[in-house]
Every structure is written in structure tokens, then in C-alpha cells.
Amino acid sequence: MNERQPVRRPGGRSARVGAQVHQAVTDLIGERGYGNFTVGEVAARAGVADSSIYRRWGSLEALLSEVALTRLNAQSPMPDTGSLAGDLRTYAAQVAREITGPDGPAVLHLAVALSGSGELGRQAGADLRSERTRQMQVMLDRAHARGEQAPDALDVLDHVLAPMYIRVLFGMVPLTPDYVDGLVGRLLDRAL
């Protein structure tokens, strides 16, 4: 007796549906803002049934939290240029490209809106800060191992990321390479 087991394919239908739903949420946030659409509208935009969304995510807030975390943490690998200054400049340029890209402002607005929307939203914010801190710490630990003096991750957040996030949230773009480089330069001058 040869019973066939279902074949699970990473990146198969489940991944495709997840990507479609994430894109639908991002598009709707960009068009209407947080709180101005339903699970049914996300499902219709993604081409899936409402029940699929409820089965997989449980609620609209859980889906929104996942979208924000996934999109904001989907950063390229941490740079390793051989110097802290090079790493920070490359990292800051990557973040600037992400948050000013086609979905960047919508995802940032979503993250801010979620942070004030109850326990799940606060947890999403904490998870995002934790992941960004972890990413930065890898780069800063390498600098320390090379014998370089390095700021702490909170200083990078306060002096490099936060100003870029604020500018994008308030529509003060573009984030020019000179502006981004200046943020890193001031941080390094302050830290060293």
C-alpha cells in the first residue's frame, strides 16, 4: 500500500497568497490610511476568500502587525565594508531606499498607527525595535572587534534612523544622499 503524502513546497501557494495579501494591505494603507478598510476589502484586492485571511491571521490587526514587521524588517544583509563609517553609511542608504520606495511611506504610517492600537500593536512596535536593534548590533559588534570605537544601537536609532523616519512620515522627502551621509557623519563626530 503506497499512500501518497501531500508535498509541501516552500514558496508554493501559501507563500504566494501571503505575498498577495501583504501587497493588498500595503496598497490599501497607501490609498486610504490605517483603519479605513476591512478584511473583506483586503481579501478582494488579494483575490482570496475572507475565511483564508481569518484562518491564517485571525484578525485584521494581526495581519497588519505582520505586514508592518515583515516589510520593515526585510532589509538587506547588514553591510560589512571593513569600517564602521562605511558600514553605517551603507546601512543608512539602504534604510533610506526602503522607506522612500513605493511601499515605504505606507508601511511606516502603518507601523506608527499600530503602535497606538492596543496590545498587539504595541507588541509589533516592540518586535520591530528589537529586530532593528539586533541588526544594528551585529554591525556595531564587528566594529568593536576591529578595535573601532562605536556608538550604541540606540544612538544610531536616535541620530540616523529617527530623523529619516520623521521626514518620510511628514512628507519631507527625498532623503538625498548628502542628507543621509550628514546624519551618519554627525553621529560619528559625536561618538568619537
C-alpha positions in Angstrom: 0.0 0.0 0.0 1.6 3.2 -1.2 -0.1 6.2 0.5 0.9 9.5 -1.0 1.7 12.2 1.4 1.0 15.8 0.3 4.0 17.5 -0.9 4.8 20.8 0.8 6.6 23.3 -1.3 8.3 26.2 0.3 7.4 29.2 -1.7 4.3 27.5 -3.1 0.7 28.6 -3.0 0.8 29.6 0.7 3.7 31.9 0.1 2.1 33.4 -3.0 -1.2 34.0 -1.1 0.7 35.6 1.8 2.6 37.9 -0.6 -0.7 38.9 -2.4 -2.4 39.7 1.0 0.6 41.7 2.2 0.7 43.7 -1.0 -3.1 44.3 -0.8 -2.7 45.6 2.8 0.2 47.9 1.8 -1.7 49.2 -1.2 -4.9 49.9 0.9 -2.8 51.6 3.6 -1.2 53.8 0.9 -4.6 54.7 -0.7 -6.9 55.0 2.4 -4.7 55.0 5.5 -4.9 52.9 8.7 -8.4 51.8 9.8 -10.2 52.7 6.6 -10.6 49.2 5.1 -11.9 45.8 6.1 -10.7 42.2 5.8 -13.2 41.8 3.0 -11.6 44.6 1.0 -8.1 43.1 1.6 -9.4 39.7 0.5 -11.0 41.1 -2.6 -7.8 43.0 -3.5 -5.7 39.9 -2.9 -8.0 37.6 -4.8 -8.6 35.3 -1.8 -11.6 34.4 0.5 -12.1 36.3 3.7 -12.0 33.0 5.5 -8.5 32.4 4.3 -7.4 35.6 6.0 -9.2 34.8 9.2 -7.8 31.3 9.2 -4.2 32.4 8.7 -4.1 35.6 10.7 -7.1 35.6 13.0 -7.8 39.3 12.8 -7.1 42.4 10.7 -4.9 43.8 13.4 -2.7 40.6 13.5 -2.4 40.8 9.7 -1.5 44.5 9.8 1.1 43.8 12.5 2.7 41.0 10.4 2.8 43.2 7.3 4.5 46.1 9.2 7.1 43.8 10.8 7.8 41.9 7.6 8.1 44.9 5.4 10.2 46.9 7.9 12.5 44.0 8.8 13.0 42.8 5.2 16.2 44.7 5.0 19.3 43.7 3.0 22.0 41.9 5.0 23.9 44.2 7.3 26.8 45.7 5.4 30.4 44.7 6.1 32.6 47.2 4.4 35.6 46.8 6.8 35.0 50.1 8.7 32.3 51.4 10.9 31.9 54.6 8.8 31.4 52.5 5.7 29.0 50.2 7.3 26.9 53.0 8.8 26.8 54.9 5.5 25.8 51.8 3.6 23.2 50.8 6.2 21.7 54.3 6.3 21.5 54.4 2.5 19.7 51.0 2.4 17.2 52.2 5.0 16.6 55.4 3.1 15.9 53.5 -0.1 13.5 51.1 1.7 11.4 53.8 3.4 11.2 56.1 0.4 10.5 53.2 -2.0 7.0 52.5 -3.4 5.6 51.0 -0.2 7.9 52.6 2.3 5.7 55.6 3.5 2.6 53.4 3.7 4.4 50.8 5.8 5.9 53.5 8.1 2.4 55.0 8.6 1.1 51.5 9.4 3.8 50.9 12.0 3.0 54.2 13.7 -0.8 53.6 13.7 -0.3 50.1 15.1 1.8 51.4 18.0 -1.3 53.1 19.4 -3.8 50.4 18.6 -3.7 48.1 21.6 -1.6 45.3 22.9 -0.9 43.6 19.6 0.2 46.9 18.1 2.5 47.7 21.0 4.0 44.2 20.7 4.5 44.8 16.9 6.3 48.0 17.7 8.5 46.3 20.4 9.3 43.5 18.0 10.3 46.0 15.3 12.6 47.9 17.6 14.1 44.7 18.9 14.8 43.5 15.4 16.3 46.8 14.2 18.5 46.9 17.3 19.6 43.3 16.7 20.5 44.2 13.1 22.5 47.3 14.1 24.2 45.5 17.0 25.8 43.0 14.5 27.4 45.9 12.7 28.5 47.6 15.9 29.9 44.4 17.4 32.0 43.9 14.3 33.4 47.5 14.7 34.3 46.8 18.3 36.0 43.5 17.3 38.1 45.6 14.8 39.1 47.9 17.6 37.0 50.8 16.5 35.1 53.0 18.9 31.4 52.7 18.1 28.2 54.3 19.3 25.4 52.1 20.8 22.5 51.0 18.8 20.1 53.5 20.4 22.4 56.3 19.2 22.1 55.0 15.7 18.4 54.9 16.0 18.2 58.4 17.5 20.6 60.1 15.2 20.3 58.3 11.9 17.0 56.3 11.6 14.6 58.5 13.6 15.3 61.7 11.5 14.8 59.7 8.3 11.6 58.2 9.6 10.2 61.6 10.7 11.0 63.1 7.3 9.2 60.3 5.4 6.2 60.3 7.8 5.8 64.1 7.3 6.4 64.0 3.5 9.7 65.8 3.7 11.4 63.7 1.0 13.5 63.0 -0.8 16.2 61.8 1.5 19.2 62.9 -0.5 22.5 61.0 -0.2 24.1 64.2 1.2 21.4 64.4 3.9 21.7 60.7 4.9 25.5 60.9 4.8 25.4 64.0 7.0 23.3 62.2 9.6 26.0 59.4 9.8 28.8 62.0 9.8 27.3 63.9 12.8 26.8 60.6 14.7 30.4 59.6 14.1 31.7 63.0 15.1 29.6 62.9 18.3 30.6 59.3 19.1 34.3 59.5 18.6 
